[in-house]
Amino acid sequence: MSEKTFLVEIGTEELPPKALRSLAESFAANFTAELDNAGLAHGTVQWFAAPRRLALKVANLAEAQPDREIEKRGPAIAQAFDAEGKPSKAAEGWARGCGITVDQAERLTTDKGEWLLYRAHVKGESTEALLPNMVATSLAKLPIPKLMRWGASDVHFVRPVHTVTLLLGDKVIPATILGIQSDRVIRGHRLWANRNSPSTTPISIRKFCVSAGKSSPITKNVSED
């Protein structure tokens, strides 16, 4: 299974300086938990934070969940059928929950008895399909004591959001996060770039790197402190 690097960046208005590190660390922890819960193999999850940006970089992210075999044991045969051999309500309800009929169920026999059994091969979902909800969930769980709402929208976040970037490899993952459609275009620095328009140069995750360092006049990641 091939692996790719994933980048998510949320471009905002000025974030609370004292909360910047905790927001970024929580974002990384939340997203790591989402990846693990989804069974997606991945490498290091690295966070970045600047006054108007929260970002994560995930190395070696699998392109899909692994396929898996599932088994669901149903009612014991004695409770699954009546005296005439007709399925009981318990058996029918269990089968319906599995997406099958009772007569499609297998039987599991052990030294303790016999049960209805549902067995299936489940193909793993693509990472691309899972990422938008995982990002949204991770952001929704951030420790934000007071949420803001801006404009006419009903979106709430710590500060107004202007850009959302989701890149898997060099592909933009289509999504609407915090009311913003994802794109590969990001805004430049508020002093060193044109404040009235975003950068028109697409960025590719294959060229993504940490800023030049503490001496850089453009960006500074709070983790450098």
Phi and psi in degrees as GROMACS dihedral restraints (atoms count N, CA, C in turn):
[ dihedral_restraints ]
;  ai    aj    ak    al  type     phi  dphi    fc
    3     4     5     6     1   -75.0    20    10
    4     5     6     7     1   157.4    20    10
    6     7     8     9     1  -126.4    20    10
    7     8     9    10     1   149.5    20    10
    9    10    11    12     1  -137.9    20    10
   10    11    12    13     1   164.5    20    10
   12    13    14    15     1   -91.7    20    10
   13    14    15    16     1   138.5    20    10
   15    16    17    18     1  -116.2    20    10
   16    17    18    19     1   133.4    20    10
   18    19    20    21     1  -123.3    20    10
   19    20    21    22     1   131.3    20    10
   21    22    23    24     1  -127.0    20    10
   22    23    24    25     1   129.7    20    10
   24    25    26    27     1  -131.9    20    10
   25    26    27    28     1   132.2    20    10
   27    28    29    30     1  -110.1    20    10
   28    29    30    31     1   114.1    20    10
   30    31    32    33     1   -93.9    20    10
   31    32    33    34     1   123.9    20    10
   33    34    35    36     1  -129.7    20    10
   34    35    36    37     1   179.3    20    10
   36    37    38    39     1   -79.7    20    10
   37    38    39    40     1   176.4    20    10
   39    40    41    42     1   -51.1    20    10
   40    41    42    43     1   118.7    20    10
   42    43    44    45     1   -82.6    20    10
   43    44    45    46     1   152.9    20    10
   45    46    47    48     1   -60.4    20    10
   46    47    48    49     1   118.0    20    10
   48    49    50    51     1   -55.2    20    10
   49    50    51    52     1   -42.2    20    10
   51    52    53    54     1   -70.6    20    10
   52    53    54    55     1   -21.1    20    10
   54    55    56    57     1   -99.1    20    10
   55    56    57    58     1    -4.6    20    10
   57    58    59    60     1   -59.2    20    10
   58    59    60    61     1   -50.2    20    10
   60    61    62    63     1   -63.7    20    10
   61    62    63    64     1   -45.4    20    10
   63    64    65    66     1   -64.9    20    10
   64    65    66    67     1   -35.5    20    10
   66    67    68    69     1   -63.6    20    10
   67    68    69    70     1   -45.6    20    10
   69    70    71    72     1   -66.5    20    10
   70    71    72    73     1   -43.6    20    10
   72    73    74    75     1   -64.6    20    10
   73    74    75    76     1   -40.3    20    10
   75    76    77    78     1   -67.4    20    10
   76    77    78    79     1   -39.0    20    10
   78    79    80    81     1   -58.1    20    10
   79    80    81    82     1   -46.3    20    10
   81    82    83    84     1   -65.2    20    10
   82    83    84    85     1   -43.6    20    10
   84    85    86    87     1   -64.9    20    10
   85    86    87    88     1   -43.2    20    10
   87    88    89    90     1   -62.7    20    10
   88    89    90    91     1   -43.6    20    10
   90    91    92    93     1   -70.7    20    10
   91    92    93    94     1   -36.4    20    10
   93    94    95    96     1   -60.7    20    10
   94    95    96    97     1   -42.2    20    10
   96    97    98    99     1   -63.5    20    10
   97    98    99   100     1   -38.9    20    10
   99   100   101   102     1   -62.7    20    10
  100   101   102   103     1   -43.9    20    10
  102   103   104   105     1   -61.0    20    10
  103   104   105   106     1   -46.1    20    10
  105   106   107   108     1   -66.5    20    10
  106   107   108   109     1   -41.2    20    10
  108   109   110   111     1   -64.4    20    10
  109   110   111   112     1   -31.5    20    10
  111   112   113   114     1   -83.2    20    10
  112   113   114   115     1    -6.8    20    10
  114   115   116   117     1    73.3    20    10
  115   116   117   118     1    25.9    20    10
  117   118   119   120     1   -91.3    20    10
  118   119   120   121     1   119.7    20    10
  120   121   122   123     1   -68.2    20    10
  121   122   123   124     1   141.5    20    10
  123   124   125   126     1  -158.2    20    10
  124   125   126   127     1   164.0    20    10
  126   127   128   129     1   -97.4    20    10
  127   128   129   130     1  -144.2    20    10
  129   130   131   132     1   -64.7    20    10
  130   131   132   133     1   137.6    20    10
  132   133   134   135     1  -105.4    20    10
  133   134   135   136     1   110.5    20    10
  135   136   137   138     1  -109.2    20    10
  136   137   138   139     1   132.3    20    10
  138   139   140   141     1  -102.6    20    10
  139   140   141   142     1   153.0    20    10
  141   142   143   144     1  -136.5    20    10
  142   143   144   145     1   146.3    20    10
  144   145   146   147     1  -148.1    20    10
  145   146   147   148     1   139.2    20    10
  147   148   149   150     1  -143.7    20    10
  148   149   150   151     1   168.4    20    10
  150   151   152   153     1   -50.9    20    10
  151   152   153   154     1   -31.0    20    10
  153   154   155   156     1  -124.3    20    10
  154   155   156   157     1    25.3    20    10
  156   157   158   159     1  -148.9    20    10
  157   158   159   160     1   140.0    20    10
  159   160   161   162     1  -123.7    20    10
  160   161   162   163     1   131.5    20    10
  162   163   164   165     1  -145.7    20    10
  163   164   165   166     1   154.2    20    10
  165   166   167   168     1  -132.5    20    10
  166   167   168   169     1   145.1    20    10
  168   169   170   171     1  -125.9    20    10
  169   170   171   172     1   122.0    20    10
  171   172   173   174     1  -111.5    20    10
  172   173   174   175     1   120.4    20    10
  174   175   176   177     1   -87.7    20    10
  175   176   177   178     1   148.4    20    10
  177   178   179   180     1    51.3    20    10
  178   179   180   181     1    50.7    20    10
  180   181   182   183     1   -85.3    20    10
  181   182   183   184     1   125.7    20    10
  183   184   185   186     1   -62.0    20    10
  184   185   186   187     1   147.9    20    10
  186   187   188   189     1   -80.9    20    10
  187   188   189   190     1    -8.9    20    10
  189   190   191   192     1  -162.1    20    10
  190   191   192   193     1   160.6    20    10
  192   193   194   195     1   -67.7    20    10
  193   194   195   196     1   151.9    20    10
  195   196   197   198     1   -70.5    20    10
  196   197   198   199     1   147.2    20    10
  198   199   200   201     1   -64.2    20    10
  199   200   201   202     1   153.7    20    10
  201   202   203   204     1  -146.8    20    10
  202   203   204   205     1   156.6    20    10
  204   205   206   207     1  -100.8    20    10
  205   206   207   208     1   131.7    20    10
  207   208   209   210     1  -119.0    20    10
  208   209   210   211     1   148.3    20    10
  210   211   212   213     1  -133.2    20    10
  211   212   213   214     1   132.5    20    10
  213   214   215   216     1  -127.0    20    10
  214   215   216   217     1   115.0    20    10
  216   217   218   219     1   -80.8    20    10
  217   218   219   220     1   133.7    20    10
  219   220   221   222     1  -100.3    20    10
  220   221   222   223     1  -160.3    20    10
  222   223   224   225     1   -64.6    20    10
  223   224   225   226     1   154.0    20    10
  225   226   227   228     1   -61.9    20    10
  226   227   228   229     1   148.9    20    10
  228   229   230   231     1   -55.9    20    10
  229   230   231   232     1   -35.7    20    10
  231   232   233   234     1   -62.3    20    10
  232   233   234   235     1   -30.4    20    10
  234   235   236   237     1   -98.0    20    10
  235   236   237   238     1    -8.7    20    10
  237   238   239   240     1   -85.7    20    10
  238   239   240   241     1   -19.1    20    10
  240   241   242   243     1  -137.0    20    10
  241   242   243   244     1   148.2    20    10
  243   244   245   246     1   -86.2    20    10
  244   245   246   247     1  -173.4    20    10
  246   247   248   249     1   -62.8    20    10
  247   248   249   250     1   -24.2    20    10
  249   250   251   252     1   -93.1    20    10
  250   251   252   253     1     3.3    20    10
  252   253   254   255     1    83.9    20    10
  253   254   255   256     1    10.6    20    10
  255   256   257   258     1   -86.5    20    10
  256   257   258   259     1   144.2    20    10
  258   259   260   261     1   -61.8    20    10
  259   260   261   262     1   139.3    20    10
  261   262   263   264     1   -79.0    20    10
  262   263   264   265     1   166.9    20    10
  264   265   266   267     1   -61.9    20    10
  265   266   267   268     1   -35.5    20    10
  267   268   269   270     1   -62.6    20    10
  268   269   270   271     1   -43.4    20    10
  270   271   272   273     1   -67.2    20    10
  271   272   273   274     1   -42.0    20    10
  273   274   275   276     1   -66.3    20    10
  274   275   276   277     1   -39.4    20    10
  276   277   278   279     1   -65.3    20    10
  277   278   279   280     1   -41.7    20    10
  279   280   281   282     1   -62.9    20    10
  280   281   282   283     1   -46.6    20    10
  282   283   284   285     1   -62.5    20    10
  283   284   285   286     1   -41.5    20    10
  285   286   287   288     1   -60.9    20    10
  286   287   288   289     1   -40.1    20    10
  288   289   290   291     1   -65.1    20    10
  289   290   291   292     1   -25.3    20    10
  291   292   293   294     1   -90.0    20    10
  292   293   294   295     1    -7.8    20    10
  294   295   296   297     1    80.6    20    10
  295   296   297   298     1    24.9    20    10
  297   298   299   300     1  -133.7    20    10
  298   299   300   301     1   177.3    20    10
  300   301   302   303     1  -101.2    20    10
  301   302   303   304     1   163.8    20    10
  303   304   305   306     1   -59.9    20    10
  304   305   306   307     1   -38.7    20    10
  306   307   308   309     1   -71.2    20    10
  307   308   309   310     1   -10.3    20    10
  309   310   311   312     1   -89.3    20    10
  310   311   312   313     1    -9.6    20    10
  312   313   314   315     1   -74.0    20    10
  313   314   315   316     1   148.8    20    10
  315   316   317   318     1   -86.1    20    10
  316   317   318   319     1   177.3    20    10
  318   319   320   321     1  -123.7    20    10
  319   320   321   322     1   135.7    20    10
  321   322   323   324     1  -108.6    20    10
  322   323   324   325     1   120.9    20    10
  324   325   326   327     1  -113.7    20    10
  325   326   327   328     1   126.0    20    10
  327   328   329   330     1  -129.9    20    10
  328   329   330   331     1   179.5    20    10
  330   331   332   333     1   -71.6    20    10
  331   332   333   334     1    -7.1    20    10
  333   334   335   336     1  -101.2    20    10
  334   335   336   337     1    -5.7    20    10
  336   337   338   339     1   144.5    20    10
  337   338   339   340     1  -165.9    20    10
  339   340   341   342     1  -131.4    20    10
  340   341   342   343     1   136.8    20    10
  342   343   344   345     1  -132.8    20    10
  343   344   345   346     1   158.6    20    10
  345   346   347   348     1   -70.9    20    10
  346   347   348   349     1   149.0    20    10
  348   349   350   351     1  -143.0    20    10
  349   350   351   352     1   134.5    20    10
  351   352   353   354     1  -111.1    20    10
  352   353   354   355     1   127.9    20    10
  354   355   356   357     1  -128.3    20    10
  355   356   357   358     1   136.2    20    10
  357   358   359   360     1  -152.7    20    10
  358   359   360   361     1   153.6    20    10
  360   361   362   363     1  -100.0    20    10
  361   362   363   364     1   120.2    20    10
  363   364   365   366     1  -108.8    20    10
  364   365   366   367     1   120.5    20    10
  366   367   368   369     1   -78.3    20    10
  367   368   369   370     1   134.6    20    10
  369   370   371   372     1   -66.3    20    10
  370   371   372   373     1   143.6    20    10
  372   373   374   375     1   -73.6    20    10
  373   374   375   376     1   153.6    20    10
  375   376   377   378     1   -71.3    20    10
  376   377   378   379     1   145.4    20    10
  378   379   380   381     1   -59.5    20    10
  379   380   381   382     1   -39.5    20    10
  381   382   383   384     1   -56.4    20    10
  382   383   384   385     1   -39.3    20    10
  384   385   386   387     1   -73.6    20    10
  385   386   387   388     1   -27.7    20    10
  387   388   389   390     1   -86.1    20    10
  388   389   390   391     1   -28.3    20    10
  390   391   392   393     1   -59.2    20    10
  391   392   393   394     1   -46.1    20    10
  393   394   395   396     1   -55.0    20    10
  394   395   396   397     1   -47.4    20    10
  396   397   398   399     1   -67.6    20    10
  397   398   399   400     1   -34.8    20    10
  399   400   401   402     1   -65.7    20    10
  400   401   402   403     1   -40.6    20    10
  402   403   404   405     1   -66.0    20    10
  403   404   405   406     1   -46.8    20    10
  405   406   407   408     1   -60.5    20    10
  406   407   408   409     1   -42.4    20    10
  408   409   410   411     1   -65.1    20    10
  409   410   411   412     1   -41.8    20    10
  411   412   413   414     1   -62.5    20    10
  412   413   414   415     1   -39.8    20    10
  414   415   416   417     1   -70.3    20    10
  415   416   417   418     1   -37.6    20    10
  417   418   419   420     1   -65.7    20    10
  418   419   420   421     1   -23.1    20    10
  420   421   422   423     1   -93.7    20    10
  421   422   423   424     1     5.0    20    10
  423   424   425   426     1   -64.9    20    10
  424   425   426   427     1   146.6    20    10
  426   427   428   429     1   -77.5    20    10
  427   428   429   430     1    81.1    20    10
  429   430   431   432     1  -110.1    20    10
  430   431   432   433     1   108.4    20    10
  432   433   434   435     1   -67.6    20    10
  433   434   435   436     1   -31.0    20    10
  435   436   437   438     1  -138.2    20    10
  436   437   438   439     1   114.5    20    10
  438   439   440   441     1   -86.5    20    10
  439   440   441   442     1   151.4    20    10
  441   442   443   444     1  -110.8    20    10
  442   443   444   445     1   148.3    20    10
  444   445   446   447     1  -122.1    20    10
  445   446   447   448     1   139.5    20    10
  447   448   449   450     1  -131.8    20    10
  448   449   450   451     1   153.4    20    10
  450   451   452   453     1    61.0    20    10
  451   452   453   454     1  -149.8    20    10
  453   454   455   456     1   -94.3    20    10
  454   455   456   457     1     0.5    20    10
  456   457   458   459     1   -80.2    20    10
  457   458   459   460     1   166.3    20    10
  459   460   461   462     1  -105.0    20    10
  460   461   462   463     1    17.7    20    10
  462   463   464   465     1   -77.0    20    10
  463   464   465   466     1   138.3    20    10
  465   466   467   468     1  -124.2    20    10
  466   467   468   469     1   135.9    20    10
  468   469   470   471     1  -157.7    20    10
  469   470   471   472     1   176.7    20    10
  471   472   473   474     1   -63.6    20    10
  472   473   474   475     1   -34.1    20    10
  474   475   476   477     1  -148.3    20    10
  475   476   477   478     1   158.3    20    10
  477   478   479   480     1   -55.2    20    10
  478   479   480   481     1   140.4    20    10
  480   481   482   483     1  -105.0    20    10
  481   482   483   484     1   136.5    20    10
  483   484   485   486     1  -115.5    20    10
  484   485   486   487     1   -32.3    20    10
  486   487   488   489     1  -139.1    20    10
  487   488   489   490     1   148.2    20    10
  489   490   491   492     1  -134.3    20    10
  490   491   492   493     1   124.4    20    10
  492   493   494   495     1  -119.2    20    10
  493   494   495   496     1   122.8    20    10
  495   496   497   498     1  -126.7    20    10
  496   497   498   499     1   109.1    20    10
  498   499   500   501     1  -122.3    20    10
  499   500   501   502     1   124.0    20    10
  501   502   503   504     1  -111.2    20    10
  502   503   504   505     1   109.3    20    10
  504   505   506   507     1    65.7    20    10
  505   506   507   508     1  -124.9    20    10
  507   508   509   510     1  -110.2    20    10
  508   509   510   511     1    16.7    20    10
  510   511   512   513     1  -102.3    20    10
  511   512   513   514     1   133.1    20    10
  513   514   515   516     1   -74.6    20    10
  514   515   516   517     1   128.6    20    10
  516   517   518   519     1   -87.7    20    10
  517   518   519   520     1   115.3    20    10
  519   520   521   522     1   -67.6    20    10
  520   521   522   523     1   130.2    20    10
  522   523   524   525     1  -169.3    20    10
  523   524   525   526     1   158.4    20    10
  525   526   527   528     1  -116.1    20    10
  526   527   528   529     1   112.1    20    10
  528   529   530   531     1  -117.4    20    10
  529   530   531   532     1   126.0    20    10
  531   532   533   534     1    52.7    20    10
  532   533   534   535     1    36.9    20    10
  534   535   536   537     1    80.7    20    10
  535   536   537   538     1     3.3    20    10
  537   538   539   540     1  -114.9    20    10
  538   539   540   541     1   132.6    20    10
  540   541   542   543     1   -74.8    20    10
  541   542   543   544     1   133.5    20    10
  543   544   545   546     1   -67.4    20    10
  544   545   546   547     1   149.5    20    10
  546   547   548   549     1  -157.4    20    10
  547   548   549   550     1   171.6    20    10
  549   550   551   552     1   -99.1    20    10
  550   551   552   553     1    -0.5    20    10
  552   553   554   555     1   -91.0    20    10
  553   554   555   556     1   128.3    20    10
  555   556   557   558     1  -122.5    20    10
  556   557   558   559     1   160.9    20    10
  558   559   560   561     1   -84.7    20    10
  559   560   561   562     1   143.8    20    10
  561   562   563   564     1   -77.1    20    10
  562   563   564   565     1   178.5    20    10
  564   565   566   567     1   -60.4    20    10
  565   566   567   568     1   141.0    20    10
  567   568   569   570     1   -65.8    20    10
  568   569   570   571     1   -22.0    20    10
  570   571   572   573     1  -103.1    20    10
  571   572   573   574     1   -33.3    20    10
  573   574   575   576     1   -97.3    20    10
  574   575   576   577     1    -1.0    20    10
  576   577   578   579     1  -130.4    20    10
  577   578   579   580     1   171.8    20    10
  579   580   581   582     1   -67.6    20    10
  580   581   582   583     1   116.0    20    10
  582   583   584   585     1   -73.5    20    10
  583   584   585   586     1   -15.1    20    10
  585   586   587   588     1   -91.5    20    10
  586   587   588   589     1    -5.3    20    10
  588   589   590   591     1  -151.4    20    10
  589   590   591   592     1   150.4    20    10
  591   592   593   594     1   -74.3    20    10
  592   593   594   595     1   163.0    20    10
  594   595   596   597     1   -60.1    20    10
  595   596   597   598     1   138.6    20    10
  597   598   599   600     1   -99.2    20    10
  598   599   600   601     1     5.4    20    10
  600   601   602   603     1   -93.1    20    10
  601   602   603   604     1   114.2    20    10
  603   604   605   606     1   -60.6    20    10
  604   605   606   607     1   143.1    20    10
  606   607   608   609     1  -107.2    20    10
  607   608   609   610     1   144.2    20    10
  609   610   611   612     1  -115.2    20    10
  610   611   612   613     1   138.3    20    10
  612   613   614   615     1   -61.6    20    10
  613   614   615   616     1   -23.4    20    10
  615   616   617   618     1   -69.5    20    10
  616   617   618   619     1   -13.4    20    10
  618   619   620   621     1  -111.1    20    10
  619   620   621   622     1     4.4    20    10
  621   622   623   624     1   -70.6    20    10
  622   623   624   625     1   135.0    20    10
  624   625   626   627     1  -152.8    20    10
  625   626   627   628     1   163.8    20    10
  627   628   629   630     1   -68.9    20    10
  628   629   630   631     1   153.3    20    10
  630   631   632   633     1   -59.9    20    10
  631   632   633   634     1   165.7    20    10
  633   634   635   636     1   -59.3    20    10
  634   635   636   637     1   -20.0    20    10
  636   637   638   639     1   132.7    20    10
  637   638   639   640     1  -171.1    20    10
  639   640   641   642     1   -63.8    20    10
  640   641   642   643     1   -22.3    20    10
  642   643   644   645     1   -83.4    20    10
  643   644   645   646     1    -9.0    20    10
  645   646   647   648     1   -67.2    20    10
  646   647   648   649     1   130.7    20    10
  648   649   650   651     1   -82.6    20    10
  649   650   651   652     1    -6.3    20    10
  651   652   653   654     1   -93.6    20    10
  652   653   654   655     1   -57.2    20    10
  654   655   656   657     1  -135.3    20    10
  655   656   657   658     1   156.6    20    10
  657   658   659   660     1  -147.6    20    10
  658   659   660   661     1   123.3    20    10
  660   661   662   663     1   -81.4    20    10
  661   662   663   664     1   132.7    20    10
  663   664   665   666     1   -61.7    20    10
  664   665   666   667     1   -23.5    20    10
  666   667   668   669     1   -69.6    20    10
  667   668   669   670     1   -10.1    20    10
  669   670   671   672     1   -72.8    20    10
  670   671   672   673     1   -21.8    20    10
